[in-house]
Amino acid sequence: MKVHVIGGGPAGLYFAILMKKAWPQTRITVFERNRPDDTFGFGVVFSDETLDTFETYDHESYRAIVGHFAYWDDIEIHFRGTTHRVGGNGFCGCSRATLLKILGRRARALGVEIEYQREISPLDPVIRNADLVVVADGINSRMREAFADRFKPRLDLRPNFFSWMGSTRPFDAFTFFFRETAHGIFIGHCYQYEPQRSTWIVETDPKTFARAGLDKLDEAASARFAEDVFAKELRGHRLITNRSIWRNFPTIRCERWVADNMVLIGDAKATAHFSIGSGTKLAMEDGIALYEAFRSTGGRDVAAALTDFEARRREEVEKTQHSADVSLVWFEHVDRFWNMDPTRFAFGLMTRSKAITYDNLALRAPEFVKQADRLVARDVRALGFEADISQPLAPMFQPFRLRSLTLENRVVVSPMCQYSAQDGLPNDWHLVHYGSRAIGGAGLMFTEMTDVSAQARISPGCAGIYNDAHEAAWKRIVDFVHAQAKTKFCLQLGHAGRKGATKLMWEGIDEPLEEGGWPIISASPLPYFPHSAVPREMARADMDRVIADFVAATERGQRAGFDMVELHAAHGYLLASFISPLTNTRRDEYGGTLANRLRFPLEVFRAMRAVWPDEKPMSVRISATDWADGGLTGDDAVEVARAFAAAGCDLIDVSTGQTVADAQPVFGRMFQTPFSDQIRNEAGLATMCVGAITTADQVNTIIAAGRADLVALARPHLVDPYFTMKAAAWYGASAIHCPPQYFAGKEQIFRNSTRDREEWRDLRRKAKPKTHRDTWKEAAE
């Protein structure tokens, strides 16, 4: 078999090594446009886990690599005069030039042909005339662009500017420097990669870049500028340049990685932002995955191997890219966190990509996590609560106050439609559903979206509060919750709008009823699906009637004894249809600008606030983004939140999407939390986040990092009403309320959890993978 590899970077060379080792008869030629000693950039980064992989696949190159790297365990964060050092990370830095020499020598020793200074034309029939063409020619891949109609690449050029430089200053930790100047904030990402050599990636936002005049400076002048910014941190050392131009990071994704006998790997295929240090790791792991695809399909069937490669590799690459995207956004908005306490800032930095969480940090850096715990406890004490700062509770078990309402902890049972009511009437199902979850110990619990009229329902099974029977049924449930639990109870009020008169969720979500429907209304006469009923555009009389319905429902909620009320203005329902430009095409004073689109939702909210007791809080659920072109963005959400806060809202319940049927949400763990983070830290408002949050560990991570004040969990509470009680046992929050009937169970779970947690810690310590420091020392000796 003949294999042509376009590009002599880590991805192409490592694949060539593995392929030639496994099938020595394969003729492999690597075409590299540069000379053998040319390389750009400075050092590359690998984790202990990645080094384990290299050791497994090619021990010879692994030994050479570990003989030429600088090793560190710690991450060090310098911010506003403070230093936080977090251990247990296990990373190494290696010169990119050295890495390429090692891989090149290893490849040639195995019989791989490498043609340097060979510029390849993508349409050269000699190049295409091979059984397999591996396209590994980097970010600016000519092959990918020549066949763009096949690979369908997408480029997202990020706004921040960065320059890749080097220095002779040594480091014993991966180090972040944050420096505020008259122009704005500059960030240094620094690490040592060999003796007396370190990488310095300098990053800044576009406004600071422009104010500093960096667009007018050449390479040498911009290095001198950066030396002035980081003079203290450089400690007398100079910055070194090597094509250190200022540029924007290109996030590249391709719809397809395979076209005929061609396959993209490395940066030609997908890029991951440098802030997570995974670019070279991804590239070499691509080489491994491609080799494994050939191994698993017999080594000769190119089409089968390429199909296998793309099918198996894509998920891992997309997960890494997602983590990188979340990380880079944190650095793009570092000014959002600038006024945070330095410990919270450092905690947020460490957990920014969601790969590292509260429990993970507690194992590797327990004192650092204790500092974060103490910070949350001090914040709570400043609000007038009693809080033990010397031995603080985990963040999720610290109390919180909204007006006169005190919550025992930060865990919230999210609103979850049950579709189990008859003509809007809650029944025994609802009593058991809400009663059991209240006993489970959450600080706050929401009703499902409770409709303000029969015509406001989503489906025939939706609960309402628009007559005396509904009010009495809800009062029965509220009274039980208050008698048996410390959980506070919030009534969520809503109107389905154009998404009304649809089937029960398990019969077809958002699908219109085939019979028995009712007239629906919306901001504009736009159906949700093309086959959905067309809503009537609301006139002033409709608005007045809807406001009256919300006011009557709010008054009923007060008589039923609810502790709090929330206005549902998200997910494409009636009020959300006014806010989003995708569903509001009105030409009157209720359409057009965001201020106009907010006019009716604010009228509803103010009318509710006027009849709701002043000492009781109110919240609003919003969709912070529509996940669709031309729709609401995170910046819009900040303005929406501010408008409701000015009208008397105490908490913004931050959800996203479900506005239009063709939305393209980016799902993942805690995927909506960044929007809560933005609203909380830009607008200075209390927020509640929700969305793919499944563990107590994640709740603690979010609260400690200051991304939300409350954390709502939906599906975890569906299958485990006692989620919070179990978490309290795990974290030793023994004061959590428990009905006397369940005391014995509480005692047992706390006793078992104390033992289980110690066993877990011991197992994690014993199971911790060996670091490669000893191997590094042996090789160095």
N, C-alpha and C positions, 0 to 999 in steps of 0.2 A: 504494500500500500504506500502511496506517495502522499505526504502531508506537507503543505506549505503554511507556515506561520508568519503572518504579517505583523511585525512589531517585536522587538527584542526586549520588552519590559518584563517585569516579574511574572505576569500572567502567561504570556506566550512561552517564556523560557521554562517555567516550572511544568507546564503541560508537556513540553517537548521532552523534558527529563523523565517524567513518569511514563510517558508513552514509549520512549526508546528503551527504558529499563524493562518494561513488560513485553514489548515486541521488538527485539533488536533488529529484525529484518526490515522493519518499517523505515523507509527513507524520509527523513524529516529535514526540511530546510527552513531556517529562520531568516527572514529578510528585515534588516534594521537600517533605517535611513541615516542614523548617526554613526559616528566613529565609536570604537570600543570604549574609550575613556570618557565620552561625552555623557553627561547626565545633568539634569536640572533639578533644583531643589537641594535639600540637604539630608535630613534623616527621615527614616520611616519608623513606624511603631508597631509592635506586636505584643499581644497579651500572652500570659502563661498558657492559656487554653490553645491559642494559635500555635505556639511553639510545640505543644504536645502533638498537634496535628502534623507539623513538619517532621517531628522526630519519627512519627509512625510511617510516613510515606517515603521519605528519603533521608536515611540517617546520615549519610555522608555530607549532604549540603547543610543539614541541621547542625552538625558539629562545627562546620566552617562558620555558619552564621553566629552561633553562640560564642564562638571565639572572637567575634568582632563587634559585640554589642555592649552597650551600657545598660545596666539593670537598675530598676527602682521599684519600690513597693508603695511609695506615697504619692499623693496628690497634694500640692500646696497652693493655697488661694490667698493672694494678697489683695486686700480691698479696704480702702479708706483707713489706712493706718493699722490694720489688723492682719494677722496671719493665722490661717486655719490649716492644719496638716492632718490629712486623712489617710490612714494606712490600709494595708491589706489588698492592694490593687494588682501587683504583679505584672509589670510591663517592662519592655525593653525597647531601646532605641538603637537603630542600626543605620550606618551610612547607606544612602541609596546607591551611591557609586560602588561601594564595597559589595552590597547585595547583588548588584548586577554582575560584577566580576565573578563572584562566587558561583552564581547560577550559570553564567556563560562558560566558565571553566568546566563545571560539572557536566553541562550539556555536551560540550565538545569532547570531553573524555569518554562519554557514552557513544559518540559517533554522530551526534547531531551536527549538521552543517549550518554555519552561521555566516551570512553574507552581510557585512557591515557596509555602510555608505551606499546602500542599494535603495534608491527611491523607486517605489512601486507605483505604477499606474493602475488604478482600480480596474480598468478595462483591458489590461494586458492579458491576452489569451494564454500566454505562457504561465502566468500566475494562476489563472482559473483552471488550467489544465492539470488538476491534481484530484486525487480522490477526496481529499478534505482540505478546506481552506479555513484556517483559524484566524479570525480578524481580531488582532490584539494591538491595534495601533493607536490606542489612547483616546483621550477626550476629544481631540480634533480629528477623529478617524475619517480619512478620505474614503475608505471602503464603505463605511456606514452611510456617508452622505451620498456616495455615488449610487447606492442601492436603497436610498431613503424610501422609495415607493414600496420596497419589500419589507424593510425593517421598521418603518414608520416611527422614527425617533421623535421625542418631544423634549424640548429644552426649556428649563425654567432658570433664567438668569437671576440670581438672588441679588438684593439691593446692596448689601454691605460690600465694601472694598477690602481686599487683603493683599499683603505682599509677603512672600516667602523669603526670609533672610536667614543668616546664620551668625554665630558669634563664637568667640573663644572662651566665654564665661562658662564654667562648669556648673552642673546642677546635680543634686542627689534626689530629686523628685520631679514629676511632671508638674510644671508650675504655671499658674495663671496670674498675670498682672493686670490690674484694672487701674487706669490712670486718667484722671479728669484734668483737662487742660482748658485754656481760654476758648479753644475751638470746639471742644466737646470731649467725648470719651474715646480712649484708645484701649485696646485689649491686646495683651501679649500672651500667646500660647507657646510655651517654651519647654524644651526637654533636651537632655544630653544624648548624643547618639554614638559618640566615641570620645576617648580622652581629649580634653581641650577643644571639643567641638559641640556646639548645641544649635538646635533649630529655633528660630524666632519667627513665628507667624504673627504679623501685626495686622490687626483688624479694626475697622471703624465703620460707622454708619455714613450714608451718602451726604448728609448735611454737614457733618464734621469734616468729611473729606473735602467738600467744596470750600468750607470756611478756611481750612488750613492751606488751600491752594495747592494741594498735592497733585492735581491734574496738570499743573504747569511745571512740575519738577521732574528732572530726569532720574535715572536709577540711582546715581551717586548722591544727588541732592536729597532725594527722598530718604535714603539711608541715614544721611546726616540729620535730617529732621527727626526720624525715629530715634536716633541716638539722644537727641535733646529731650524727647518725650520720656524716654526710659533711662535717663542718665543715672539715676539712683540705682535702678535695678541692674544696669550693666556693670556697675562697680569698676569703671575704668576701662572695660573692654570695648572694642569696636564692633560694629555690625559688618558682616560680610555679605556681598551680593553675588548672585548667580542667576541672571535673568529675573531679578527681583522686581518685576513690574507690578504695579497696582492693577488688580483685575477683580471681576465679580465671579463668584463661584457658580459654575453651570451644573445644575442638577439635571442629569440625563436619564431618561427612561425610554425604552423601546417596546413597542407593541409586540414585536416578534424578534427573537434572537437568531433565528435560523432562516436561511433562504437557499434553497437547493443544497449544495455541498458546503456552503459558507455558514460559519457560526461566529457570533460576537462573544468576546469574553473581556474581562477587565473593564477599564474605564470606557472602552468603546461601546460597551453594553449598558453600563449603569454606573453612576457616580454616587459617592456618599461623602457628605461634608467632612472636612478635616477635623472638626471639633470632636468627633468620636473616634478619630484615629483608625479608621477601618478601610481606607482606600486600597493600600497594598495587600492587606489581609483578604479583602474581597477578591482582589485580582488573583492571588495565588490559590485561594479556595475555589475560584472558577476553574483554574487549571486542574485542580484535584477532582472537582465534580465532573468535568468533561472526560478526564481519564476514567473515572468510575463508571460513567455512562458507557464507554467502550468496553470496559471489563465486564459489566453486567449483561451486555448484549453480544458478547463473544469476540469482540475486537476487530471484526471485519465489516460489519454492516453499518455503514456511515449513517444512512437515513434513520435507522432504528436508534443508533446512539445519540444522534442530535435531538431526536424527538424525546428520548429519555432524559437527556441533559436539561432541556428547557422545562419539561414537566416537573422534574424533581428539584431543580435549582431555584426556580423563580420565587417560590414562597420565602425562602431564606433571604434572598437578595432584597425582596420587597420589604421584609421585616426590618432588615438593616437600614434600608433607605428611609423607612418610616421613622426609625429612631434618630437617624441623622437629620431628618427634616425637623423633628421636634427640637433637637438640640440646636440647630442653626437658628431657628426662630427665637430661641431664648437669647442668643447672642445678638441677634438683630434688634431686640427690644430690651437690652440690658438697662437702658435708662429707666424703664418701668420699675425696676427693682432697686434703683440707686439709693433711695432713702430708707431701705429696709435696714433692720438691725444686721450687722455683719454676719452673725451666726446664721440667721435665716437666709441671708443672701448666699452664704456658702452652702447651706443645706439645699437650697433651690438649685444651685449650680451642680451639685453632686447628683441630684435626682432628676435633672432636666429632661433626659431622654427616656425616662421610665425603666431603663435597664437596671438601675440601682434604686432600691427602695429603703424604707425605714428599717425593716427587719434585717435586710442585708447589711446596711451600715452599722446596725447595732452589734452585729457579729464582728465586723472588721474594725470598727472605730467606736467602741461603746462610749467613751468619754465625750466624743463629738456629739453623739445622739443625746446624751444626757444634757449637754449644753442646749440643744434644741428644745428638749423637754422643759428645761428650766425657763427658757425664754417664753414658751407658751404659758407656763404657769405664772410668770411675772405679768404677762399681758392680762391674764384672768384676774390676778390680784388687783391690778390697776383699775379693773371694772367694779371692784368692791366685793369680789368673792374671796372666800378663804381658800388658799391654795398652798400646798406644801411645796416650797421651792427646793428644799434640800433633797427630798425624795419625791419628785413630781410624778403624777400620773402620766400615762401615755397621752399624747395630744387629743385623741378621739374621746377620751373620758374627762376632759376639762369642760366645765359648764359654759353656757353662752346665754346672752340676754338680748331679747328684742323688746323694746319698750319695757313693760312691766312683766313680760313673760320670761321665765327662767327655764332653760333646758338643762337637763341633767348631764347630757353628753352631746357630741356632735354628729351622732348617727341618725339618719332620717330614713323612714320607710317611704319610699318614693310613691307618688300617685300611680296606681295601676288599675286600669279599667277591668272590671270583673265580668261585665256583660251578663249579669245574673239577676237583674231587677225585673219586676213585672210592672209595666206601666210607670216606670220610674221609681217604684217603691222598693227600698232596701228591705232585706228579709233575713232569715236566720243565717244564710250563707255569709252575709256581710257582718253580722254580729260575731260569728266565729272567726272570720277572716281578720277583722280589725282587732277583736279582743285578744286573740292569740298573739298577734304581733305586738300589741301594746305590752302584754305580759313579758314578751321577749326582751324588753329593756331599752329600746331605742329612745333617744331623747325627744324626737318629734315624729309624728306620723301624719301622712296626708290621706285624705279620701281620694278615691278615683275622681276623674273629672265629673263633677256633679252638675247636672244641667238645670238651667234656670227656667225652662219651659219644656213642654212636650215637643215643640218644634225645634228645640235646641239640641235634642239628643243626637248622638252619633248613630246609634242603633236602637232597635226595640228593647235591648237588654240593658241599656244604660240607666244609671241611677239619676234621680232628680231631687230637687227640693223646691217644688212649686205648688204644693198644696198641704193641707193640714196633716194628712196621713203621712206624707213624706217627712214632714217636720217631726212628728211624733216618733216615727221609726228611727230617724237619726238621733233624736234625743235619747232613746233607749240605748243605742250603741255608745253614744258619748258618755252617758251616765255610767255604763259598765266600765269603760276605759278609765274614767276618773276615779271610780271606786276601787279598782283592782291594780292600777299601775301609776307610775310617775310620768309616763309618756304623755306629752302634750299632743293635742289633736287639731289639725288644720283642715278646714273645709276648702277644697278647690272648686271654684265655680267657673263654668265655661259655657260656650255656645258653639256647636259644631259648624255652623255656617254651611259652606258649600260641600263639606265632607259629611253632612248629615244624611239621614235616611239610607244608611248602608247596612250591610249584613253584619252579623256577629263576627268577631275577629277570626274564630276558627272555621267560619264558613266562607271567608274571603275578605281579607282586610281591605277596607275602603271601597269594596265593590258595592254598587248601588243595589238597593232592594228591588226584586223583580215584581213584588206586589206589597201593598200595605204601606207604601211610603208616604211622605208628607212634603209640602212645599218647602224649598230651601232658599236661603237668602245669603248674599255675600256683598263684599265691597263692589265687585264688578261681575257681570254675567259671564263668568269663565268656568267651565266644568273642570273637575279635578282630572279625570280621565276623559279622553275623547268620547267614550260611551257613557259617561256619567250624566246625570241630570244637570241641566243648565240652571244655575241659581238666578233668582231675581235680584237685580241691583237695588240696594237699599235706598229708600227715599227717607225724608226727614221723619215721617210718621213711623216708619220701621225703626229708626234709630231711637225715637222717644219710647217706643214700646219695649225695645231691648233694654234700654237703660232702666226702665221701670221694673222689668223682670229681674235684672241683676240686683237692684235695690231691695226688692221684696225677698229675694233669696238670701241676701246678706242679713236682713232683719230676721229671717227664719233661722239662719245659722247662729245668730246671737241668742235667740230664744232656746235653741237646741243645746246651747252651752259650749260651742266650739271655742277653742282658745285663740284661734287665728284664722284668717281667711286669705285665700290666694285667688288672684284673677288669672285665668289661663288665657294668655295672649300669644301662644306659640303653635307650632305644628300645623299651620295652615287652616286652623279653625277660624271662626268669624272675625275675632279681633286681629288675629295674625294676618288675615287676608287684607285688612286695611294697611298694616304696617309694611308689608313687602311690596316692592315695585313690580314684582312678577305677577301679583294677584290683584293689584289696585291700579286700574287704568282710568280712574275717574278724572273728570275735567273740572269738577267743582272745588270748593275749599277743602274737601276731604281727600283730594288726590294731588299728585305732583311731588312736591318736596317732602322730605322726611317729616318735617314739622307739620305739614298738612296731613300726611298719612297717619300721624300719631293723634290727630285731633279727636277723632271719635273714641279710640281706646282710652284716651285720657279723660274724656267726658264720663265714660263708664266708671273708670277708677275713682274719680273725684266724687261721683255720686255715691259710690259704695263707701268710700272713706267718711263721707259726711254722716252716714247712719251707723257706722261701725264704731264701737267705743274707742275713745282716744287712747286709752291705756293699753289696748290690744293691738298687736302688730298686724300688718298686711304685707303680702308679698305678691310678686308678679312673675309668672313663668313666661320667658321669651325664647324665641329661636334666634340665637346669636348670629347664625349664618343660614342662608338658604341652600348652601352647597350647590349653587347653580350660577352660571354666568348672568350678570346683570342683577343678581339678587342682593340681599343683605350681606354685609361683611362684619367682621369683628369690630371695625371702627364704627360702623353704624350702630352696632349693639351697645357700645359705650354711650352714644348719644341717646338711644332709646332708654337705657337704664337711668341715665341722668334725668331724663324727662319724668319718668315715673317716680324717681326719688324726690324730685322737686314737688310732686303732687302728694307726697306723704307715704311712699312705699318704703318699707324697712328692710326688705331682702329681695334680691334679684335671683330667681330660680333659673339657672342658665342651662337651657337645652339647645338643640339645633335642629334645623331641617324639617322634613315632612311637609314642606310648604307646597312643592310641586312634584308631580309624579316622576319627572325625569331628572331629579336631583342626583348628584354623584358624591355622596358622603364618603369621607376617608375614615373607615372604621379602624378600631384598635383599642388596646387597653386605655381606659381613662381618656378616650378620644375627644370628649367635649370639654375637658378640664382647662385647656389653654384659653378658651373663651371666658370662662369664669375668672381665670387668672388675670386676663386683660381688663375685664370690667372692674374687678376688685382693686387692682393696683394702679389703674389709670384713672378711674372715676372715684376711687376711695369709698366704694360702697360694699356693704355686706353681701356676700353671694353664697349660693348653694350650687354645687356642681352635681352632675348626674351623667351616666352613660358609660357602660362597660366597666363599672367599678365593682369588683367582686370580692375583695378581701379586706380584712381589718388592716393589714399591712399597707394597702393602698390608701385607706382612709387616713392613717397616721401620716403617710408621706405627703398627702395633699394638705392637711392641716398644718403640719410642721413647716412646710415650704411657703405657707401663706398664699396658696392658690385658691382657697375657698374657706369660708367660715363653717359651713355645714356640708356634709357629704350624704347624698341620697343614693340608696341602693334599691334596685327593683327586683330583678330575678333572684338574687341571693335570698331575699326575704320571702319569695314565693315558696321556695323549697325548705327554708329554715327560718321559721318565725323567731327562733332564739339565737339568731346570729350575734346580736349584741351581748347577750348573756355569756355566750361561749367566748367571745373576744375579751370580755371583762375578766373571765377566769384566766385566759392566756396571759393577759397583761397585768394581772393582780389588782384589778380595780374592784376591791371587795365591797365597796359601799353601794354598788348597783342595787337598785330596788328589786325585791323578789317577793311575790305573795307568800304568805306563811304556808300555804298548801304545798309549795314547791321548795321549801327550805332544804329538805334532805337532798334533793337533786342539786341545788346550788352548792351545798357543802361538798358533795361528791365531785362535781365538775371542777371546783376550785382546787380541791386536793389532788385530783388526777392531773390537772393542767400544770400545777407546780412541778410535779414529777416529770410530766411529759416535756415541759419546756427545758428543763435541765438536761434530759436525755437528748432532746433535739439539738441543744447547743453542743453537747459532747460529740454527737454524731457528726454535726457539721464541721466541728474542729478536726475530728479524725479523718473525715472524708474530704477535707480541703485538698485540692490537687497540689502535688509537689510543685514548688517553684523551680525555675531553671537557674537560680542563682548559683547553686553548687556546680552545675554543669558549666556555667559561665566561668566560675573561679577555676575549675579544673582545666578548662581550655586555655584560660589566660596564663596559667602556670606552665 
